[in-house]
Amino acid sequence: MFGGFLALLSAATFALNNASIRRGVLSGSVVQAMAITVPIGMPVFLIGALALGSFGIVTSFSPRALLFLSVAGVIHFVWGRYCNYRATKAMGAILVAPVQQASLVIALGLAMAILGESLTPLRAVGIVLVLLGPTITLPAKKDKAKKAIAVPVPAESTVGAAAVPKAKTAPAFKPKYLEGYVFAALSATGYGASPILVRLAVEHGGIPGSVAAGFVSYTASTVAFALVVLLWPANLRDALAIAPGAAKWFTVSGVFAAVSQMFRYMALAIAPVSVVTPIQRLSILFRIYFGKMLNRDHEVFGGKVMLGTVVSLLGALALSVSTDTVLALVPLPDFVVAAAHWHWP
């Protein structure tokens, strides 16, 4: 029960992270977002490790575990996050979400190749739904041709010495679909591969070990990103030129992202993956709610987007829930049960 509650907290805080980063990239750059959200994870996990008395576990990790955790941190917190931010800036967090469900397909493929897991009919259905969801959200040609709806923006008009408010309009948010979909798919590669490496490193570490592992991953990603920034002076100048408003939202996002990862690691340490992962998929619904709260004029909503989101969520659940769990809930004929237990390899 507690593991499921931690997974729900992880889903909610991750959605808040996405809504906050969307607000930040409206006025800030992706490099600026990375410069704040990546290193801020280190103190968050350090506080967690000190509170749990698990900081000393860091020194007990084997060289192999440290390598896996470091690579996992770089591909998740640097590569995956950079691509996620590029996609979010291009087309908003709501449209990005269904595409990123493909990370589960990547994770499953790697789990089959590395951890010996199998493909089942339920997982095959999940793959189809995950891939179908983003295609539903694609705009039709007639939708692309529509004119943007005006968004009211406050302005000032002067009459004599008095300032009289006057409304002006600005174009509504227009998603850059090609850039958004490409980078959303690329972010799924990092998000899909990192859990396999983390599991290989700390499969039986418990809650203290998982928090120590998160600290190692964030430290490695911070070092890697710092090297990238320092190697390109233009990136460093960009990071230092951040506006206060964007810095505020990037800080909020970074804290929520780190807290979400900590809740996720802790949940996986005390509850089965088949329980934690489906609950975490609810993040896609939280993302819509928080998106409407913070970014109503800077996201794409509507029937097709909601349908694509639900379809991809159902696919993610099918990939996450075990066949035996589904069969226990729904009485089915024997031949269907037998077919459901087919697996490959």
C-alpha angles and dihedrals in degrees: 000000000000091000090055091049090052089050090052090051088050091053094049096046092046090054090050088051091055094047091049094049090050089055091048098050090055087080104010135062130249091247090054090050092051093046090061107030098048101052094037089070091067097066091041092055091039090057090048092049093049092047091052094040090238101121091100090060088074090073091050095060114110119240088253092053092047090051093050093046092048093050090045090053094050096047093043106035098031110025099028094040094047091052090045091053092047090051093046092050090049101048111358134261095275095061092042094057100072092048092051091058084080086079087079090057090051091047090050092050091051091045090054092049099041109020098035097244122154140231113242132185090256091053091047089055088048092054091052092050093046090053093043096052098070092045090059091056093055111110121245118238091256090053091053090052094055117105118249117261113244116251115210114243122185116244138168128239121186125219110183108314096333124089112227119194113241127182122233129179134231128194115273119248110288113199119225094222100184095051092040097051094044094052093040089056091047091051089054090061091060095041091047098048100044099068091058092055092046092051091049089052103045108013094146102024099114124209096313092048093048092053091048089049091052090053091053092049094049092046092053092047092049092052092047093049092046090055091051092050094046093047091058112048091195090062091050092051090049092051092050093049095065118141119235093243094054091043090056094054093043090052092050090047093049093051093048091047092052093045090048091053091049092051089048095051091047093048092051089050094060106024134051118265088238088064101038101045099054091048091050090055087069085078087086089064094044087052091061092049096049091041090059090048098050108018109027093143095042103052135068115243130167142108098295093049092049092047093049090048093052093046092051090046091054089050091051091051091050089053092048104043120076120241092238091056092054093045090051090056099044123047108224136174117272095250090054091049090050092049091048091057092058112117141179129247 
